[in-house]
Amino acid sequence: MSQSHAEPGDPRSTSAVPADRSRLRRILTRLPTIVLLTTMWVILWGKPEPGTIVAGAIVATLCYWAAKLPHIPVRLSFRPLAALRLVAYIGYDLVASSVRVAIHSLWRPNRTSGAIVAEPLRTDSDFLLAMITGGLSLVTGSLVIELNREEGVVYMHGIPMNSPRSVEQLRRQIRRTEELFVRAFGTNHDLAEFQRRANGGSTN
């Protein structure tokens, strides 16, 4: 029985190298999606602890593998200073909203009411929208009820909502949170589109 051997100059001798590179490239291109899913897991849990991060990475990997998700290019940027401002804002909002809800619940529970507010968003990035809605739902007394992707409108329930001033405050919270997420993670295109819409530009 004869056995063929590939000579050093034979193209077959290098076929394994492109295959290995292709496999590594596929892993690296899917890694950002795993990182994004893990980040959303941590945001929704609200506890950036090692155990939460590891559990999120495991769940994200298993879901990605089980669902046979196609490769989705993650078009996000990262600006450290803007991200620090985002973390500081959400942290302050968490404390302030917790105190506000506690005071209204204990002091005048019979007068504490809620309302659903519809607010147009100024970004159309799917990844940013997912991060924004997750960040908004972290705040005590706030919960995203629906995100109308076609119209670009988020419906958010908030308490306490006892006056028009409370409604306007919730609207400002939505707009500010959106702006900070876009400035922290948006691409240059996302920033330009956000600024155009914020200045009253057409959404079409």
C-alpha positions in Angstrom: 0.0 0.0 0.0 1.4 3.3 -1.0 1.2 6.4 1.2 1.3 9.8 -0.3 3.4 12.5 1.4 3.0 16.2 0.8 6.2 17.9 -0.1 7.1 21.1 1.6 6.1 23.1 -1.4 2.8 21.2 -1.8 -0.3 23.4 -1.0 -1.7 20.5 1.0 1.0 21.0 3.6 -0.4 24.4 4.5 -4.1 23.5 4.4 -4.1 22.9 8.2 -2.8 26.4 8.9 -5.7 28.3 7.2 -8.2 25.9 8.9 -6.7 26.7 12.3 -6.7 30.4 11.6 -10.3 30.2 10.3 -11.4 28.4 13.5 -9.6 31.0 15.7 -11.1 33.8 13.7 -14.6 32.4 14.2 -14.1 32.2 17.9 -12.7 35.8 18.1 -15.6 37.2 16.0 -18.2 35.6 18.3 -16.4 36.6 21.5 -17.9 40.2 21.5 -21.4 38.8 21.4 -20.6 36.6 24.4 -19.1 39.5 26.3 -22.2 41.6 25.5 -24.6 38.9 26.7 -22.5 38.6 29.8 -22.6 42.3 30.4 -26.4 42.4 30.1 -26.6 39.5 32.6 -24.5 41.5 35.1 -26.5 44.7 34.5 -29.8 42.9 35.0 -28.6 41.2 38.2 -27.2 44.6 39.4 -24.3 42.9 41.2 -20.9 43.0 39.3 -19.5 40.3 41.5 -17.0 37.5 40.3 -19.7 34.8 40.7 -22.2 36.8 38.7 -19.8 37.5 35.9 -18.7 33.8 35.7 -22.3 32.6 35.8 -23.2 35.1 33.1 -20.4 34.0 30.8 -21.4 30.3 31.2 -25.1 31.1 30.5 -24.2 33.3 27.5 -22.0 30.6 26.1 -24.5 27.8 26.6 -27.3 29.9 25.1 -25.2 30.9 22.1 -24.3 27.3 21.5 -27.8 25.8 22.1 -29.6 28.4 20.0 -27.1 28.1 17.1 -27.0 31.9 16.9 -25.5 33.3 13.7 -22.5 35.6 13.9 -23.7 39.1 14.6 -21.0 41.8 14.3 -20.9 43.9 17.4 -20.5 47.5 16.4 -19.7 49.2 19.7 -17.0 51.5 21.0 -15.8 52.0 24.5 -14.9 55.4 26.0 -13.6 55.0 29.6 -14.4 58.5 30.8 -17.9 58.4 29.4 -18.4 54.9 30.9 -17.3 56.2 34.4 -19.9 59.0 34.1 -22.5 56.4 33.2 -21.6 54.3 36.2 -21.6 57.3 38.5 -25.0 58.5 37.2 -26.6 55.1 37.5 -25.1 54.6 41.0 -26.4 58.0 42.2 -29.8 57.3 40.6 -30.0 53.9 42.3 -29.5 55.5 45.8 -31.7 58.6 45.2 -34.6 56.6 43.7 -34.4 54.0 46.5 -34.7 56.8 49.1 -37.5 58.5 47.2 -39.6 55.4 46.8 -39.0 54.4 50.5 -40.1 57.9 51.7 -43.2 57.9 49.6 -44.1 54.3 50.6 -43.7 54.9 54.3 -44.8 58.5 54.7 -47.8 58.6 52.4 -48.5 55.2 50.9 -52.1 56.1 50.0 -50.9 58.9 47.8 -48.2 57.0 46.0 -49.3 56.2 42.4 -47.5 55.1 39.3 -47.8 55.9 35.6 -46.5 54.7 32.2 -44.6 57.2 30.2 -43.8 57.0 26.5 -40.5 58.6 25.4 -39.0 58.6 21.9 -35.4 57.4 21.8 -32.7 59.0 19.6 -30.6 55.9 18.8 -31.5 52.9 16.6 -28.6 50.6 17.5 -30.0 47.2 18.7 -27.1 46.7 21.1 -27.4 50.2 22.6 -31.2 49.8 22.9 -30.7 46.6 24.8 -28.2 48.2 27.1 -30.3 51.3 27.6 -33.5 49.4 28.6 -31.5 47.2 31.0 -29.9 50.3 32.6 -33.3 52.0 33.0 -34.9 49.0 34.6 -32.1 48.9 37.2 -33.3 52.0 38.9 -35.7 51.5 41.8 -39.3 52.4 41.0 -38.6 52.2 37.2 -39.4 49.4 34.8 -39.4 49.2 31.0 -42.7 47.8 29.9 -42.2 47.8 26.2 -39.7 48.9 23.5 -41.4 49.7 20.2 -38.5 49.0 17.9 -40.2 50.3 14.7 -41.3 53.7 16.2 -38.3 54.0 18.5 -40.3 54.6 21.6 -39.8 53.2 25.1 -42.7 52.7 27.5 -41.6 53.0 31.1 -43.5 52.6 34.3 -42.4 54.7 37.2 -43.3 55.4 40.8 -44.0 57.7 42.5 -45.9 59.7 39.8 -47.9 62.2 41.7 -47.5 65.3 39.5 -46.6 66.5 36.0 -43.2 67.3 37.5 -42.6 63.7 38.4 -43.5 62.7 34.8 -41.1 65.2 33.4 -38.4 64.0 35.8 -38.8 60.4 34.5 -38.6 61.7 30.9 -35.3 63.5 31.7 -34.0 60.3 33.4 -34.7 58.3 30.2 -33.1 60.9 27.9 -30.0 61.3 30.2 -29.5 57.5 30.5 -29.8 57.1 26.8 -27.3 59.9 26.1 -24.7 58.4 28.6 -25.0 54.9 27.1 -24.5 56.3 23.6 -21.5 58.4 24.6 -19.9 55.5 26.4 -20.5 52.7 23.9 -21.8 54.1 20.7 -19.8 54.2 17.5 -19.0 57.5 15.8 -22.0 56.9 13.5 -24.2 56.3 16.6 -23.0 59.5 18.1 -23.6 61.5 14.9 -27.1 60.0 14.5 -27.9 60.6 18.1 -26.8 64.3 17.9 -28.7 64.8 14.7 -31.9 63.5 16.2 -31.3 65.4 19.5 -31.1 68.6 17.4 -34.4 67.9 15.8 -33.3 66.1 12.6 -35.6 63.8 10.7 -35.6 60.1 11.8 -36.1 58.9 8.3 
